[in-house]
Amino acid sequence: MKAITEVVALFLGFVGWVMIFVSLQDQYWRVSTQDGSVILTSAIYENLWMSCASDSTGVYNCREFPSLFALPGYVQACRALMIASIVFGTFALAATLAGMQCSKIGGENYILKGRIAAIGGVFFLLQGICTMIAISWYGANITREFFDDFFPGIKYEFGEALYIGWCSATLAICGGSCLVCSCQVTTPNDNMCVSLKNVLYYLVELVHIRPTKTCLLCFRKYSYRQSSGGLHLSPMSAPHSVPSNYDKNAYV
């Protein structure tokens, strides 16, 4: 079941990673609105890299933004976040492919492979978060300018690239969450050791004795057994019995 979950998570993350490129190449991040406009035969649309204009005859002309520092701050931040999401997605794909149980990379060490796959899931989450922040920030500025009655420039509406970006972020976050939740990063023995230590120190507090190395070694030879008198410790099959010079009330 974990192998199937990893494959599904890898597919979701990969599709989300591809959709980042589709969103960046799309020119329709924002489109000029026709609400309250007198001229309806032309349209202006932009993305993070260029601005285009088209008329009713189908002729369009695009120009790249001439200066990076002349752009608004949120556009520069959105560029950086989208590039970072591509980098995180690349690392996520590499780590997930190496850490999947069905892959031959790493041999039969499934604990190490699980941890590597979990790292890939974290990178997928970072990819989705960066994409979500960039798209939502860009869309929030479009909404703010549209509903500002005193805004002097051209008002825009959401373009199709924003919806593609939101879908990309959602898929990446879902894929990363599946990987992080399904990967085995600890062994059952590690969890058992933690439980035994907690029980030991709880019993030590009850009888008011100091935990020593001998107590820790002896505790490993005991197990819980339910009897008519309640839950108490009884010795397991040990190869040799250890004689004691103290009676049962020595520590009371």
C-alpha positions as CSV (number, residue, x, y, z in Angstrom):
1,M,0.0,0.0,0.0
2,K,2.9,2.4,0.8
3,A,4.4,1.7,-2.7
4,I,1.1,2.7,-4.3
5,T,0.9,5.8,-2.2
6,E,4.4,6.8,-3.2
7,V,3.7,6.3,-6.9
8,V,0.5,8.4,-6.6
9,A,2.4,11.1,-4.7
10,L,5.2,11.2,-7.3
11,F,2.6,11.5,-10.1
12,L,0.8,14.4,-8.4
13,G,4.1,16.2,-7.7
14,F,5.4,15.7,-11.2
15,V,2.2,17.0,-12.7
16,G,2.3,20.0,-10.4
17,W,5.9,20.6,-11.4
18,V,5.1,20.5,-15.1
19,M,2.2,22.9,-14.6
20,I,4.6,25.5,-13.2
21,F,6.3,25.7,-16.6
22,V,2.9,25.8,-18.3
23,S,1.8,28.7,-16.1
24,L,5.1,30.6,-16.6
25,Q,4.9,30.3,-20.4
26,D,1.3,31.4,-20.4
27,Q,0.9,35.1,-21.3
28,Y,-2.5,35.5,-19.7
29,W,-1.6,36.1,-16.0
30,R,-3.8,39.2,-16.1
31,V,-6.2,40.5,-18.8
32,S,-7.5,44.0,-19.1
33,T,-11.1,44.2,-18.1
34,Q,-13.9,45.4,-20.4
35,D,-16.1,46.5,-17.5
36,G,-16.8,50.2,-17.9
37,S,-14.4,50.4,-20.8
38,V,-15.4,52.3,-24.0
39,I,-12.9,50.6,-26.3
40,L,-13.8,46.9,-26.7
41,T,-11.8,46.1,-29.8
42,S,-8.4,45.8,-28.0
43,A,-7.1,43.8,-25.1
44,I,-4.0,44.0,-23.0
45,Y,-2.6,40.9,-21.2
46,E,0.5,40.4,-19.2
47,N,2.6,37.8,-17.4
48,L,5.7,38.0,-15.3
49,W,8.0,38.6,-18.2
50,M,6.2,40.6,-20.9
51,S,3.1,42.6,-21.9
52,C,1.0,42.0,-25.0
53,A,-1.8,43.8,-26.8
54,S,-4.2,42.5,-29.4
55,D,-7.0,44.0,-31.5
56,S,-10.2,42.6,-33.0
57,T,-8.4,41.5,-36.2
58,G,-6.2,39.1,-34.3
59,V,-3.0,41.0,-34.6
60,Y,-1.0,41.1,-31.4
61,N,2.2,42.6,-30.3
62,C,4.3,41.7,-27.3
63,R,7.3,43.4,-25.6
64,E,9.4,42.2,-22.7
65,F,9.7,44.4,-19.7
66,P,12.7,46.6,-20.3
67,S,14.0,46.9,-16.7
68,L,13.9,44.5,-13.8
69,F,14.2,47.2,-11.2
70,A,11.5,49.3,-12.8
71,L,8.9,46.5,-12.1
72,P,6.7,46.6,-9.0
73,G,8.1,44.7,-6.0
74,Y,5.5,42.0,-6.0
75,V,6.3,41.1,-9.6
76,Q,9.9,40.6,-8.8
77,A,9.0,38.6,-5.7
78,C,6.7,36.4,-7.8
79,R,9.4,35.7,-10.2
80,A,11.8,34.6,-7.5
81,L,9.1,32.4,-5.9
82,M,8.2,30.7,-9.1
83,I,11.9,30.0,-9.9
84,A,12.4,28.7,-6.3
85,S,9.4,26.4,-6.8
86,I,11.0,24.9,-9.9
87,V,14.2,24.2,-8.0
88,F,12.3,22.6,-5.1
89,G,10.3,20.5,-7.5
90,T,13.5,19.3,-9.2
91,F,15.0,18.2,-5.8
92,A,11.7,16.6,-4.8
93,L,11.6,14.5,-8.0
94,A,15.2,13.3,-7.5
95,A,14.7,12.5,-3.8
96,T,11.4,10.7,-4.4
97,L,12.7,8.6,-7.2
98,A,15.7,7.6,-5.1
99,G,13.6,6.8,-2.0
100,M,10.7,4.9,-3.4
101,Q,10.3,1.3,-2.3
102,C,10.0,0.0,-5.8
103,S,13.3,1.6,-7.0
104,K,16.6,-0.2,-6.8
105,I,18.5,2.8,-5.6
106,G,19.8,2.3,-2.1
107,G,19.4,-1.4,-2.0
108,E,17.1,-3.0,0.6
109,N,17.6,-0.4,3.3
110,Y,13.9,0.7,3.4
111,I,14.4,2.9,6.5
112,L,16.9,5.1,4.6
113,K,14.8,5.0,1.5
114,G,11.8,6.1,3.5
115,R,13.7,9.0,5.0
116,I,14.9,10.1,1.5
117,A,11.3,9.9,0.2
118,A,10.1,11.9,3.1
119,I,12.7,14.6,2.2
120,G,11.3,14.5,-1.3
121,G,7.8,15.1,0.2
122,V,9.1,18.1,2.1
123,F,10.5,19.6,-1.1
124,F,7.2,19.0,-2.8
125,L,5.5,20.9,0.0
126,L,8.0,23.8,-0.4
127,Q,7.3,23.8,-4.1
128,G,3.5,24.0,-3.6
129,I,3.9,26.7,-0.9
130,C,6.1,28.9,-3.1
131,T,3.8,28.5,-6.0
132,M,0.7,29.3,-3.9
133,I,2.3,32.4,-2.4
134,A,3.4,33.7,-5.8
135,I,0.0,33.1,-7.5
136,S,-2.1,34.4,-4.6
137,W,0.1,37.5,-4.1
138,Y,-0.2,38.4,-7.8
139,G,-4.0,37.8,-7.7
140,A,-4.4,39.9,-4.6
141,N,-2.8,42.9,-6.3
142,I,-5.1,42.4,-9.3
143,T,-8.1,42.4,-7.0
144,R,-6.9,45.4,-5.0
145,E,-6.4,47.5,-8.1
146,F,-9.7,46.4,-9.6
147,F,-11.8,47.5,-6.6
148,D,-9.9,50.7,-6.0
149,D,-12.0,53.5,-7.4
150,F,-9.1,55.9,-7.3
151,F,-6.7,53.7,-9.3
152,P,-5.6,55.7,-12.3
153,G,-4.2,52.9,-14.5
154,I,-5.7,50.0,-16.5
155,K,-7.7,47.5,-14.4
156,Y,-7.2,43.8,-15.0
157,E,-8.9,40.6,-14.2
158,F,-7.6,37.1,-13.5
159,G,-6.0,35.2,-16.5
160,E,-6.0,31.5,-17.1
161,A,-2.4,31.2,-15.9
162,L,-3.4,32.0,-12.3
163,Y,-5.8,29.1,-12.3
164,I,-3.2,26.8,-13.7
165,G,-0.8,27.9,-10.9
166,W,-3.3,27.3,-8.2
167,C,-3.9,23.8,-9.5
168,S,-0.2,23.2,-9.6
169,A,0.3,24.3,-6.0
170,T,-2.6,22.1,-4.8
171,L,-1.3,19.0,-6.6
172,A,2.2,19.6,-5.2
173,I,1.0,20.0,-1.6
174,C,-1.2,16.9,-1.9
175,G,1.7,14.9,-3.3
176,G,4.1,16.1,-0.6
177,S,1.6,15.4,2.2
178,C,1.1,11.8,0.9
179,L,4.9,11.2,0.9
180,V,5.5,12.6,4.3
181,C,2.6,10.7,5.9
182,S,3.3,7.4,4.2
183,C,7.1,7.0,4.5
184,Q,8.6,4.9,7.2
185,V,11.3,6.8,8.9
186,T,11.7,4.7,12.1
187,T,11.9,1.1,12.8
188,P,9.3,-0.7,15.1
189,N,12.2,-1.6,17.4
190,D,13.0,2.1,18.0
191,N,9.4,2.8,19.0
192,M,9.5,-0.3,21.3
193,C,12.7,0.9,23.0
194,V,11.1,4.3,23.7
195,S,8.1,2.6,25.2
196,L,10.2,0.3,27.4
197,K,12.3,3.1,28.7
198,N,9.2,5.1,29.6
199,V,7.7,2.1,31.5
200,L,11.0,1.5,33.3
201,Y,11.4,5.0,34.6
202,Y,7.8,5.1,35.7
203,L,8.3,2.0,37.8
204,V,11.6,3.4,39.2
205,E,9.6,6.5,40.4
206,L,7.1,4.3,42.1
207,V,9.6,2.3,44.2
208,H,11.9,5.3,44.8
209,I,15.1,3.7,43.6
210,R,17.8,5.1,41.3
211,P,18.0,3.5,37.9
212,T,21.3,1.7,37.5
213,K,22.8,-0.3,34.7
214,T,22.0,-3.5,36.4
215,C,18.3,-2.5,36.6
216,L,18.3,-1.7,32.9
217,L,19.8,-5.0,32.0
218,C,17.5,-6.9,34.3
219,F,14.5,-5.1,32.9
220,R,15.1,-6.5,29.5
221,K,14.6,-10.0,30.8
222,Y,11.2,-9.3,32.1
223,S,7.8,-8.9,30.5
224,Y,4.3,-7.9,31.5
225,R,1.9,-10.7,32.6
226,Q,-1.7,-10.4,33.6
227,S,-2.6,-12.4,36.7
228,S,-5.3,-12.4,39.2
229,G,-3.5,-10.0,41.5
230,G,-3.1,-7.4,38.8
231,L,-0.4,-6.4,36.3
232,H,3.2,-7.2,37.6
233,L,6.5,-8.1,36.2
234,S,7.5,-11.8,35.9
235,P,10.7,-13.2,34.6
236,M,10.9,-14.6,31.1
237,S,12.8,-17.7,30.3
238,A,16.4,-16.7,31.3
239,P,19.3,-19.0,30.8
240,H,20.5,-18.6,34.5
241,S,18.8,-17.3,37.6
242,V,20.6,-14.5,39.4
243,P,20.8,-15.1,43.2
244,S,19.9,-12.2,45.4
245,N,20.9,-11.4,49.0
246,Y,17.9,-9.2,49.6
247,D,14.3,-10.2,50.3
248,K,11.3,-8.8,48.5
249,N,10.9,-5.9,50.9
250,A,14.4,-4.6,50.5
251,Y,13.5,-1.4,48.6
252,V,10.2,-0.6,50.3
